[in-house]
């Protein structure tokens, strides 16, 4: 009777093994139970063991859930997001997807999603098994409680260079009905136009478009004081820039940095207007009116329009 496990398997699975794997490696049921009884092994899940004593780490716990969930199980949602570095707070519960025809018994410490996911939804290389980044983003977006929260995952993943809007769009096309599909599609369209955050998209959809303002250039590269900067929005014909900042508060040093940047823009003829989340989200009509007034003063031949019956803008 063998008393040694395959070293390679244990290295891959962070020292965790499933009972069937141990049996196939030559251990008898009695030998497995004996290892647990004398404390050489410890039970992490039903039929899943850590082949070491001491406190198991996060990776060992992930493997214990995967092995307990069975074949074709993959880590997903916030758990997969944490593995990709998409979030620093993956949560204590381990999220795992299993095929819809499988009904595993409750797994302590885990949230089991019975979803129809093709094999291509699993990342082909990375271990522990997890959903691809595009699948992870869409799973989190679908589970979001608001459209803003759903879009945040898309902006975060693309902003970190983990994926692209086109790859997310392609993955979304393989899915059937899903929450926030229309909002996500609009978001991906706006990203192709240079939008890079929730606040920038809200500016486009709550301020610029509904009030008939001209189309700004997005993420315009400029050089000021010998340093490369990117203007969120530039109305080039009128040399008016609109900067958006989602930070709730600005330390004094950062405020002065923003002032210096705006003042430097004045020397090359660009007037910069700066707005935060509360401005764009809470009073978009007033923001549109102010921008329209500045654009008109600088030669814009158009006229703004009211976005609806309650709009406070006066053309």
C-alpha beads as a LAMMPS data file, in Angstrom:
LAMMPS data file: protein, C-alpha beads

315 atoms
314 bonds

1 atom types
1 bond types

-500.0 500.0 xlo xhi
-500.0 500.0 ylo yhi
-500.0 500.0 zlo zhi

Masses

1 110.0

Atoms # bond

1 1 1 0.000 0.000 0.000
2 1 1 1.367 3.414 -0.976
3 1 1 1.875 6.007 1.700
4 1 1 3.182 8.872 -0.468
5 1 1 1.129 11.185 -2.656
6 1 1 2.202 12.567 -6.044
7 1 1 4.329 15.601 -5.220
8 1 1 3.351 17.419 -8.414
9 1 1 -0.356 17.140 -7.645
10 1 1 0.113 18.498 -4.141
11 1 1 2.198 21.412 -5.411
12 1 1 -0.480 22.353 -7.921
13 1 1 -3.307 22.032 -5.421
14 1 1 -1.579 23.847 -2.546
15 1 1 -1.245 20.632 -0.516
16 1 1 -4.955 19.795 -0.786
17 1 1 -6.320 16.501 -2.088
18 1 1 -9.726 14.995 -2.725
19 1 1 -10.520 11.544 -1.380
20 1 1 -10.911 10.032 -4.846
21 1 1 -7.511 11.386 -5.868
22 1 1 -5.910 9.815 -2.808
23 1 1 -7.576 6.474 -3.529
24 1 1 -6.387 6.549 -7.131
25 1 1 -2.869 7.313 -5.863
26 1 1 -2.905 4.046 -3.920
27 1 1 -4.152 5.059 -0.470
28 1 1 -6.845 2.940 1.125
29 1 1 -9.831 4.440 2.885
30 1 1 -8.449 3.195 6.179
31 1 1 -5.099 4.875 5.521
32 1 1 -6.807 8.190 4.739
33 1 1 -8.881 8.006 7.911
34 1 1 -5.762 7.108 9.868
35 1 1 -3.918 10.193 8.578
36 1 1 -6.772 12.357 9.789
37 1 1 -7.012 10.584 13.120
38 1 1 -3.337 11.085 13.973
39 1 1 -3.362 14.705 12.796
40 1 1 -1.118 14.327 9.760
41 1 1 -4.014 15.455 7.536
42 1 1 -7.010 17.660 8.282
43 1 1 -10.474 17.756 6.766
44 1 1 -11.251 21.025 4.935
45 1 1 -14.461 19.957 3.221
46 1 1 -16.408 16.749 2.999
47 1 1 -14.040 14.342 1.231
48 1 1 -11.333 17.005 0.825
49 1 1 -8.213 17.140 2.976
50 1 1 -5.173 19.284 3.642
51 1 1 -2.132 17.012 3.703
52 1 1 -0.477 19.170 6.362
53 1 1 -1.123 20.408 9.865
54 1 1 -1.477 24.054 10.734
55 1 1 -3.763 26.770 9.444
56 1 1 -4.525 26.439 5.717
57 1 1 -3.885 29.497 3.580
58 1 1 -6.257 31.177 1.147
59 1 1 -5.093 29.127 -1.834
60 1 1 -5.646 25.866 0.030
61 1 1 -9.178 26.962 0.936
62 1 1 -9.877 27.836 -2.704
63 1 1 -8.737 24.403 -3.812
64 1 1 -10.832 22.735 -1.125
65 1 1 -13.984 24.360 -2.505
66 1 1 -13.074 23.566 -6.122
67 1 1 -12.437 19.909 -5.303
68 1 1 -15.588 19.660 -3.197
69 1 1 -17.694 21.237 -5.961
70 1 1 -16.592 18.574 -8.422
71 1 1 -15.492 18.378 -12.082
72 1 1 -15.857 21.511 -14.249
73 1 1 -16.231 23.763 -11.195
74 1 1 -14.520 27.151 -11.530
75 1 1 -13.954 30.044 -9.159
76 1 1 -15.998 33.073 -10.155
77 1 1 -17.422 36.483 -9.270
78 1 1 -15.541 38.339 -6.508
79 1 1 -13.290 35.359 -5.823
80 1 1 -12.029 35.277 -9.403
81 1 1 -11.834 39.086 -9.380
82 1 1 -9.536 38.931 -6.365
83 1 1 -7.257 36.438 -8.121
84 1 1 -6.976 38.790 -11.095
85 1 1 -6.258 41.780 -8.874
86 1 1 -9.496 43.375 -10.006
87 1 1 -10.467 43.999 -6.385
88 1 1 -8.500 44.063 -3.140
89 1 1 -11.549 42.863 -1.199
90 1 1 -12.739 39.548 -2.656
91 1 1 -14.799 38.823 0.468
92 1 1 -14.684 35.882 2.827
93 1 1 -17.137 33.655 0.931
94 1 1 -15.652 31.715 -1.975
95 1 1 -17.722 31.950 -5.164
96 1 1 -17.766 28.945 -7.469
97 1 1 -19.732 28.071 -10.612
98 1 1 -20.898 24.518 -11.264
99 1 1 -22.832 23.159 -14.269
100 1 1 -26.629 23.614 -13.958
101 1 1 -27.264 19.867 -13.906
102 1 1 -25.195 19.425 -10.738
103 1 1 -26.665 19.938 -7.309
104 1 1 -23.865 19.717 -4.780
105 1 1 -24.767 19.754 -1.129
106 1 1 -24.072 23.045 0.685
107 1 1 -20.360 23.814 0.821
108 1 1 -19.321 25.614 4.036
109 1 1 -17.779 29.007 3.319
110 1 1 -18.810 28.971 -0.338
111 1 1 -21.472 30.504 -2.572
112 1 1 -22.380 28.039 -5.314
113 1 1 -23.745 29.398 -8.611
114 1 1 -25.453 26.864 -10.844
115 1 1 -24.953 28.536 -14.213
116 1 1 -24.701 27.364 -17.782
117 1 1 -21.180 28.286 -18.760
118 1 1 -19.305 26.742 -21.699
119 1 1 -15.897 25.216 -21.137
120 1 1 -14.418 28.247 -22.909
121 1 1 -15.562 30.382 -19.959
122 1 1 -12.755 28.854 -17.908
123 1 1 -9.322 30.391 -18.207
124 1 1 -7.273 27.872 -20.193
125 1 1 -4.101 28.072 -18.080
126 1 1 -4.433 29.750 -14.699
127 1 1 -4.917 27.734 -11.516
128 1 1 -6.902 27.352 -9.362
129 1 1 -9.558 27.047 -12.118
130 1 1 -11.364 30.330 -12.615
131 1 1 -13.533 32.139 -15.128
132 1 1 -11.783 34.232 -17.754
133 1 1 -11.539 37.917 -16.895
134 1 1 -14.297 38.871 -19.371
135 1 1 -16.650 36.296 -17.876
136 1 1 -15.733 37.485 -14.393
137 1 1 -16.500 41.111 -15.261
138 1 1 -19.878 40.237 -16.751
139 1 1 -20.823 37.962 -13.839
140 1 1 -20.089 40.804 -11.434
141 1 1 -21.927 43.315 -13.618
142 1 1 -25.019 41.122 -13.815
143 1 1 -25.023 40.715 -10.028
144 1 1 -24.648 44.471 -9.436
145 1 1 -27.490 46.330 -7.722
146 1 1 -27.277 49.373 -10.008
147 1 1 -26.142 50.262 -13.507
148 1 1 -23.342 52.441 -12.099
149 1 1 -21.989 49.517 -10.079
150 1 1 -22.222 47.254 -13.132
151 1 1 -20.268 49.680 -15.300
152 1 1 -17.641 50.158 -12.593
153 1 1 -16.421 46.585 -13.138
154 1 1 -16.007 47.206 -16.866
155 1 1 -14.094 50.441 -16.378
156 1 1 -11.938 48.895 -13.659
157 1 1 -10.947 45.850 -15.714
158 1 1 -10.149 47.821 -18.858
159 1 1 -8.426 50.574 -16.893
160 1 1 -6.049 48.013 -15.380
161 1 1 -5.321 46.578 -18.820
162 1 1 -6.786 43.181 -17.919
163 1 1 -9.055 43.106 -20.974
164 1 1 -10.503 45.315 -23.712
165 1 1 -13.991 46.644 -24.472
166 1 1 -14.110 44.551 -27.639
167 1 1 -13.336 41.313 -25.806
168 1 1 -16.041 42.083 -23.249
169 1 1 -18.475 42.812 -26.087
170 1 1 -17.623 39.499 -27.779
171 1 1 -18.177 37.596 -24.546
172 1 1 -21.452 39.400 -23.906
173 1 1 -22.665 38.350 -27.368
174 1 1 -22.403 34.689 -26.324
175 1 1 -24.851 35.157 -23.459
176 1 1 -28.625 35.105 -23.506
177 1 1 -30.749 37.384 -21.375
178 1 1 -28.797 39.342 -18.784
179 1 1 -29.305 42.295 -16.478
180 1 1 -27.873 45.662 -17.553
181 1 1 -27.262 44.518 -21.160
182 1 1 -28.434 47.817 -22.666
183 1 1 -26.387 49.884 -20.209
184 1 1 -23.306 47.749 -20.779
185 1 1 -23.666 48.021 -24.561
186 1 1 -23.933 51.805 -24.315
187 1 1 -20.912 51.859 -22.028
188 1 1 -18.820 49.848 -24.494
189 1 1 -19.873 52.209 -27.301
190 1 1 -18.811 55.214 -25.235
191 1 1 -15.504 53.568 -24.362
192 1 1 -14.756 53.306 -28.083
193 1 1 -15.156 57.097 -28.091
194 1 1 -12.575 57.518 -25.321
195 1 1 -14.726 57.426 -22.171
196 1 1 -12.743 55.870 -19.323
197 1 1 -14.861 56.094 -16.160
198 1 1 -18.403 56.172 -14.772
199 1 1 -18.164 59.912 -14.277
200 1 1 -17.001 60.534 -17.833
201 1 1 -19.826 58.428 -19.220
202 1 1 -22.365 60.215 -17.052
203 1 1 -21.043 63.519 -18.343
204 1 1 -21.571 62.392 -21.935
205 1 1 -25.054 60.977 -21.316
206 1 1 -26.392 63.506 -18.793
207 1 1 -24.682 66.740 -19.813
208 1 1 -23.257 66.798 -23.330
209 1 1 -25.650 64.804 -25.516
210 1 1 -29.078 65.599 -24.042
211 1 1 -28.322 69.326 -24.018
212 1 1 -27.084 69.490 -27.592
213 1 1 -23.502 70.473 -26.791
214 1 1 -20.897 69.777 -29.472
215 1 1 -19.012 66.483 -29.401
216 1 1 -15.802 66.823 -27.416
217 1 1 -12.552 65.006 -28.100
218 1 1 -11.818 62.562 -25.267
219 1 1 -8.526 61.882 -23.521
220 1 1 -6.616 64.482 -25.519
221 1 1 -2.852 64.352 -25.097
222 1 1 -1.292 67.708 -24.276
223 1 1 2.159 68.747 -23.056
224 1 1 2.265 71.349 -20.301
225 1 1 5.256 72.395 -18.254
226 1 1 7.206 69.697 -20.067
227 1 1 4.864 66.956 -18.858
228 1 1 2.317 64.905 -20.765
229 1 1 -1.276 65.425 -19.639
230 1 1 -4.598 64.062 -20.832
231 1 1 -7.655 66.283 -20.973
232 1 1 -10.856 64.368 -20.290
233 1 1 -12.788 66.480 -22.799
234 1 1 -11.627 69.138 -25.238
235 1 1 -13.877 71.286 -27.399
236 1 1 -11.086 71.993 -29.799
237 1 1 -12.681 74.672 -31.968
238 1 1 -13.428 76.785 -28.894
239 1 1 -10.323 75.738 -26.886
240 1 1 -12.456 74.773 -23.907
241 1 1 -11.491 71.817 -21.744
242 1 1 -13.739 69.999 -19.280
243 1 1 -11.975 68.000 -16.572
244 1 1 -13.900 65.510 -14.442
245 1 1 -12.825 64.338 -11.022
246 1 1 -14.652 61.644 -9.084
247 1 1 -12.765 62.173 -5.838
248 1 1 -15.016 63.242 -2.978
249 1 1 -12.326 65.437 -1.439
250 1 1 -9.030 66.904 -2.536
251 1 1 -5.991 67.168 -0.262
252 1 1 -4.469 70.626 -0.353
253 1 1 -1.487 69.459 -2.414
254 1 1 -3.720 67.915 -5.047
255 1 1 -5.912 71.015 -5.247
256 1 1 -2.855 73.143 -5.975
257 1 1 -1.726 70.627 -8.571
258 1 1 -5.103 70.951 -10.310
259 1 1 -4.979 74.745 -10.126
260 1 1 -1.480 74.821 -11.639
261 1 1 -2.590 72.501 -14.431
262 1 1 -5.625 74.629 -15.211
263 1 1 -3.583 77.830 -15.095
264 1 1 -0.990 76.298 -17.422
265 1 1 -3.807 75.574 -19.846
266 1 1 -4.748 79.238 -19.872
267 1 1 -1.307 80.122 -21.217
268 1 1 -1.902 78.043 -24.357
269 1 1 -5.409 79.377 -24.819
270 1 1 -7.372 76.489 -23.319
271 1 1 -9.948 77.466 -20.705
272 1 1 -10.506 74.547 -18.333
273 1 1 -13.753 73.933 -16.475
274 1 1 -13.650 71.365 -13.698
275 1 1 -16.561 69.351 -12.290
276 1 1 -16.995 66.551 -9.789
277 1 1 -19.433 63.704 -9.381
278 1 1 -21.972 65.773 -7.423
279 1 1 -22.028 68.399 -10.183
280 1 1 -22.501 66.028 -13.110
281 1 1 -24.828 63.685 -11.268
282 1 1 -26.797 66.199 -9.192
283 1 1 -27.131 69.225 -11.450
284 1 1 -26.322 68.258 -15.051
285 1 1 -28.542 70.981 -16.508
286 1 1 -26.657 73.736 -14.665
287 1 1 -23.345 72.240 -15.754
288 1 1 -24.552 72.154 -19.369
289 1 1 -25.706 75.774 -19.139
290 1 1 -22.321 76.927 -17.869
291 1 1 -20.389 75.020 -20.521
292 1 1 -22.733 76.256 -23.248
293 1 1 -22.224 79.857 -22.119
294 1 1 -18.434 79.514 -22.262
295 1 1 -18.563 77.776 -25.648
296 1 1 -20.810 80.536 -27.013
297 1 1 -18.448 83.222 -25.743
298 1 1 -15.646 81.426 -27.583
299 1 1 -17.413 81.243 -30.912
300 1 1 -19.659 78.189 -30.823
301 1 1 -22.385 78.881 -33.398
302 1 1 -24.816 76.309 -32.017
303 1 1 -27.500 76.558 -29.370
304 1 1 -28.021 74.268 -26.389
305 1 1 -31.384 72.616 -25.877
306 1 1 -33.413 71.555 -22.888
307 1 1 -33.173 67.885 -22.002
308 1 1 -36.797 67.652 -20.874
309 1 1 -39.756 69.391 -19.348
310 1 1 -38.026 69.915 -16.001
311 1 1 -34.695 71.052 -17.452
312 1 1 -33.432 74.285 -15.913
313 1 1 -31.306 75.243 -18.908
314 1 1 -32.582 78.296 -20.775
315 1 1 -31.345 78.379 -24.378

Bonds

1 1 1 2
2 1 2 3
3 1 3 4
4 1 4 5
5 1 5 6
6 1 6 7
7 1 7 8
8 1 8 9
9 1 9 10
10 1 10 11
11 1 11 12
12 1 12 13
13 1 13 14
14 1 14 15
15 1 15 16
16 1 16 17
17 1 17 18
18 1 18 19
19 1 19 20
20 1 20 21
21 1 21 22
22 1 22 23
23 1 23 24
24 1 24 25
25 1 25 26
26 1 26 27
27 1 27 28
28 1 28 29
29 1 29 30
30 1 30 31
31 1 31 32
32 1 32 33
33 1 33 34
34 1 34 35
35 1 35 36
36 1 36 37
37 1 37 38
38 1 38 39
39 1 39 40
40 1 40 41
41 1 41 42
42 1 42 43
43 1 43 44
44 1 44 45
45 1 45 46
46 1 46 47
47 1 47 48
48 1 48 49
49 1 49 50
50 1 50 51
51 1 51 52
52 1 52 53
53 1 53 54
54 1 54 55
55 1 55 56
56 1 56 57
57 1 57 58
58 1 58 59
59 1 59 60
60 1 60 61
61 1 61 62
62 1 62 63
63 1 63 64
64 1 64 65
65 1 65 66
66 1 66 67
67 1 67 68
68 1 68 69
69 1 69 70
70 1 70 71
71 1 71 72
72 1 72 73
73 1 73 74
74 1 74 75
75 1 75 76
76 1 76 77
77 1 77 78
78 1 78 79
79 1 79 80
80 1 80 81
81 1 81 82
82 1 82 83
83 1 83 84
84 1 84 85
85 1 85 86
86 1 86 87
87 1 87 88
88 1 88 89
89 1 89 90
90 1 90 91
91 1 91 92
92 1 92 93
93 1 93 94
94 1 94 95
95 1 95 96
96 1 96 97
97 1 97 98
98 1 98 99
99 1 99 100
100 1 100 101
101 1 101 102
102 1 102 103
103 1 103 104
104 1 104 105
105 1 105 106
106 1 106 107
107 1 107 108
108 1 108 109
109 1 109 110
110 1 110 111
111 1 111 112
112 1 112 113
113 1 113 114
114 1 114 115
115 1 115 116
116 1 116 117
117 1 117 118
118 1 118 119
119 1 119 120
120 1 120 121
121 1 121 122
122 1 122 123
123 1 123 124
124 1 124 125
125 1 125 126
126 1 126 127
127 1 127 128
128 1 128 129
129 1 129 130
130 1 130 131
131 1 131 132
132 1 132 133
133 1 133 134
134 1 134 135
135 1 135 136
136 1 136 137
137 1 137 138
138 1 138 139
139 1 139 140
140 1 140 141
141 1 141 142
142 1 142 143
143 1 143 144
144 1 144 145
145 1 145 146
146 1 146 147
147 1 147 148
148 1 148 149
149 1 149 150
150 1 150 151
151 1 151 152
152 1 152 153
153 1 153 154
154 1 154 155
155 1 155 156
156 1 156 157
157 1 157 158
158 1 158 159
159 1 159 160
160 1 160 161
161 1 161 162
162 1 162 163
163 1 163 164
164 1 164 165
165 1 165 166
166 1 166 167
167 1 167 168
168 1 168 169
169 1 169 170
170 1 170 171
171 1 171 172
172 1 172 173
173 1 173 174
174 1 174 175
175 1 175 176
176 1 176 177
177 1 177 178
178 1 178 179
179 1 179 180
180 1 180 181
181 1 181 182
182 1 182 183
183 1 183 184
184 1 184 185
185 1 185 186
186 1 186 187
187 1 187 188
188 1 188 189
189 1 189 190
190 1 190 191
191 1 191 192
192 1 192 193
193 1 193 194
194 1 194 195
195 1 195 196
196 1 196 197
197 1 197 198
198 1 198 199
199 1 199 200
200 1 200 201
201 1 201 202
202 1 202 203
203 1 203 204
204 1 204 205
205 1 205 206
206 1 206 207
207 1 207 208
208 1 208 209
209 1 209 210
210 1 210 211
211 1 211 212
212 1 212 213
213 1 213 214
214 1 214 215
215 1 215 216
216 1 216 217
217 1 217 218
218 1 218 219
219 1 219 220
220 1 220 221
221 1 221 222
222 1 222 223
223 1 223 224
224 1 224 225
225 1 225 226
226 1 226 227
227 1 227 228
228 1 228 229
229 1 229 230
230 1 230 231
231 1 231 232
232 1 232 233
233 1 233 234
234 1 234 235
235 1 235 236
236 1 236 237
237 1 237 238
238 1 238 239
239 1 239 240
240 1 240 241
241 1 241 242
242 1 242 243
243 1 243 244
244 1 244 245
245 1 245 246
246 1 246 247
247 1 247 248
248 1 248 249
249 1 249 250
250 1 250 251
251 1 251 252
252 1 252 253
253 1 253 254
254 1 254 255
255 1 255 256
256 1 256 257
257 1 257 258
258 1 258 259
259 1 259 260
260 1 260 261
261 1 261 262
262 1 262 263
263 1 263 264
264 1 264 265
265 1 265 266
266 1 266 267
267 1 267 268
268 1 268 269
269 1 269 270
270 1 270 271
271 1 271 272
272 1 272 273
273 1 273 274
274 1 274 275
275 1 275 276
276 1 276 277
277 1 277 278
278 1 278 279
279 1 279 280
280 1 280 281
281 1 281 282
282 1 282 283
283 1 283 284
284 1 284 285
285 1 285 286
286 1 286 287
287 1 287 288
288 1 288 289
289 1 289 290
290 1 290 291
291 1 291 292
292 1 292 293
293 1 293 294
294 1 294 295
295 1 295 296
296 1 296 297
297 1 297 298
298 1 298 299
299 1 299 300
300 1 300 301
301 1 301 302
302 1 302 303
303 1 303 304
304 1 304 305
305 1 305 306
306 1 306 307
307 1 307 308
308 1 308 309
309 1 309 310
310 1 310 311
311 1 311 312
312 1 312 313
313 1 313 314
314 1 314 315
